[in-house]
Amino acid sequence: MRYAYLGPSGTFTEAALLQVPGADEAERVPAANVNEALALVLEGSVDGAMVPIENSVEGGVSATLDAIARADHLQIVREVLVPITFVLAVREDIDALEQITQISTHSVAWAQCRGWVQANIPGAEFIQGSSTAAAAVGLQDPEQHHQAAICSPLVAHDRNLKVLVEGVEDNLGAVTRFFLVTRPGPLPAPTGVDKTTLIVPLPEDKPGALMALLEQFAARG
């Protein structure tokens, strides 16, 4: 089996993938973004892709929702929940928060740690990374100039990075939801707690349109 995930190695997406039975022994292919991961599925280069779909703090991951909505011939076969905690990793020559002027991370991670940063490093500039792990790896690249990265403890440990502060997330207990997406095929056996994901284009965008749609589900229990 070959699986794609939002890379590089050490992302929360890889942590979600490793919850899939057999994924630890499968070939894991890092992708630069969600669209690339799903494209690998569509072209048959991988058997499935793990992608983030929703965060308990920030809500839906619009890039993933849009990519799945646009793509034909894909199905969701598994949902995985991953508790989210972040550390502030820094370059080796950084010993204090006052030395940090630029912090890199993924935009979703930044939204979950922005309050802590504003309270503790108010002058720091946010540099958007393609993933939390990519931002962390950038600390070991002399061509990049950010002094700190907000990332998972996993990638900080795997890359032997210097961790200045642990637990920098604003909301303790945050969880991100991930989907394992494959090409159409046999669905997994029912579990009794299954979900169906629907994409519904509204025929007319007007006040109350969403309520009118949801009423149909509420009326039928």
C-alpha positions in Angstrom: 0.0 0.0 0.0 1.1 3.6 -0.7 -0.4 6.6 1.0 0.0 10.3 0.4 -0.2 12.9 3.2 0.5 16.6 3.7 4.3 16.6 4.2 7.1 16.7 5.0 7.5 13.9 7.6 6.4 14.8 11.1 3.1 16.7 10.3 -0.1 16.1 12.2 -1.4 14.6 8.9 1.2 11.9 9.0 0.3 11.3 12.7 -3.3 10.8 11.5 -2.2 8.4 8.7 -0.2 6.3 11.2 -3.6 5.6 13.0 -4.7 3.6 9.9 -4.0 -0.1 10.3 -0.9 -1.1 8.3 0.1 2.5 7.5 3.2 2.2 9.6 4.5 -0.5 7.3 3.2 1.1 4.1 5.1 3.5 1.8 4.2 7.1 2.9 4.5 9.8 0.2 4.7 13.4 1.4 2.8 15.9 -0.7 3.3 19.7 -0.8 -0.4 20.5 -0.5 -3.9 18.9 -0.4 -4.4 19.2 -4.2 -1.2 17.4 -4.9 -2.1 14.6 -2.4 -5.5 14.1 -4.0 -4.0 14.2 -7.5 -1.8 11.3 -6.6 -4.9 9.4 -5.7 -6.7 10.3 -8.9 -3.8 9.3 -11.1 -3.3 6.0 -9.3 0.2 6.8 -7.9 -1.0 6.1 -4.4 -3.9 4.0 -2.9 -5.2 6.8 -0.7 -4.4 10.2 0.8 -4.9 11.5 4.4 -6.0 15.1 4.4 -7.1 17.6 7.1 -10.8 18.5 6.9 -11.8 20.3 10.1 -10.3 21.8 13.3 -12.3 22.1 16.5 -11.1 25.7 17.0 -11.0 27.1 13.4 -13.7 25.0 11.7 -13.4 23.6 8.2 -10.2 23.5 6.3 -11.5 25.3 3.2 -8.6 24.2 0.9 -9.5 20.5 1.5 -13.2 21.0 1.3 -12.8 22.8 -2.0 -10.4 20.3 -3.4 -12.7 17.3 -2.6 -15.8 19.2 -3.9 -14.0 19.8 -7.3 -12.6 16.4 -7.7 -14.5 13.5 -9.3 -14.0 9.8 -8.6 -13.0 10.1 -4.9 -14.5 8.6 -1.8 -14.0 9.1 1.9 -13.3 5.8 3.7 -12.1 6.7 7.1 -12.1 9.5 9.6 -9.3 10.1 12.1 -9.1 12.5 15.1 -5.8 13.8 16.3 -5.3 15.9 19.5 -3.3 19.0 18.6 -0.6 20.5 20.7 2.3 22.8 19.5 5.8 23.7 20.6 7.9 26.7 19.7 11.1 25.4 18.1 14.0 27.7 17.4 17.4 27.9 15.8 20.3 26.8 17.9 21.5 30.4 18.5 18.1 31.5 19.9 17.9 31.5 23.7 15.1 34.0 24.5 11.8 35.0 23.1 13.1 38.6 22.7 15.5 37.4 19.9 12.6 36.2 17.7 11.3 38.5 15.0 9.8 36.0 12.5 7.8 32.8 13.2 6.8 30.4 10.5 4.0 27.8 10.6 0.9 26.7 8.7 -1.9 29.2 8.7 -4.3 26.8 10.6 -1.6 26.3 13.3 -1.0 30.1 13.5 -4.7 30.7 14.1 -4.6 28.3 17.1 -1.5 29.9 18.6 -1.9 33.6 17.6 -3.1 34.7 21.1 0.0 33.1 22.8 2.3 34.8 20.3 0.7 38.2 20.7 0.9 37.9 24.5 4.6 36.7 24.6 6.2 37.9 21.3 4.0 40.8 20.2 6.4 42.1 17.6 7.0 38.8 15.8 6.0 38.6 12.1 4.1 35.5 10.8 5.7 33.8 7.8 3.3 31.3 6.3 4.6 27.8 5.7 3.1 25.0 3.6 2.9 22.9 6.7 4.0 23.0 10.4 6.7 20.4 9.6 8.0 22.5 6.6 8.3 25.5 8.8 10.3 23.4 11.4 12.6 22.0 8.7 13.2 25.5 7.5 15.0 26.2 10.8 17.8 24.0 9.6 18.0 25.8 6.2 20.4 28.7 6.1 18.5 30.1 3.1 15.5 30.7 5.3 15.5 33.5 7.8 12.7 32.8 10.4 14.2 32.2 13.9 11.3 30.1 15.2 8.6 27.7 14.0 5.4 26.5 15.6 5.2 22.8 15.0 4.3 19.4 16.5 6.4 17.8 19.2 6.9 14.9 16.8 8.7 16.8 14.1 10.7 18.7 16.7 11.9 15.4 18.2 12.5 13.7 14.9 14.6 16.7 13.6 16.4 17.2 16.9 15.3 20.8 17.0 15.7 23.1 20.0 12.4 23.6 21.7 12.1 26.9 23.6 8.5 26.6 24.8 6.0 23.7 24.9 2.2 24.0 24.8 1.9 27.3 22.9 -1.7 26.6 21.7 -4.4 29.0 22.8 -7.0 26.3 23.3 -6.1 23.2 25.3 -7.8 20.0 24.0 -8.1 21.1 20.4 -8.6 18.3 17.9 -8.2 18.1 14.1 -10.3 15.8 12.0 -8.8 14.0 9.0 -10.2 12.1 6.1 -8.6 9.1 4.3 -9.6 9.5 0.6 -9.4 6.8 -2.0 -10.6 6.1 -5.6 -14.1 4.6 -5.7 -14.3 1.0 -4.6 -15.9 -1.2 -2.0 -16.9 0.7 1.1 -15.6 -0.4 4.5 -18.1 -2.5 6.6 -20.6 -0.5 8.6 -19.6 0.3 12.1 -22.9 1.7 13.5 -21.4 5.2 13.8 -20.9 6.0 10.2 -21.2 9.4 8.5 -22.1 10.4 5.0 -20.5 13.6 3.6 -22.7 15.7 1.3 -21.8 18.6 -0.9 -25.0 20.6 -1.7 -24.9 23.6 -4.1 -27.7 26.0 -3.2 -30.0 26.7 -6.2 -30.4 30.2 -5.0 -28.3 32.3 -2.6 -30.7 34.1 -0.3 -31.4 34.7 3.4 -32.7 31.6 5.0 -31.5 29.2 2.3 -29.3 27.2 4.6 -32.1 26.9 7.2 -34.5 25.7 4.5 -32.1 23.0 3.5 -31.3 21.8 7.0 -35.1 21.8 7.9 -35.5 18.8 5.6 -33.1 16.8 7.7 -34.5 18.0 11.0 -38.1 17.2 9.9 -37.1 13.6 9.1 -35.1 13.0 12.3 
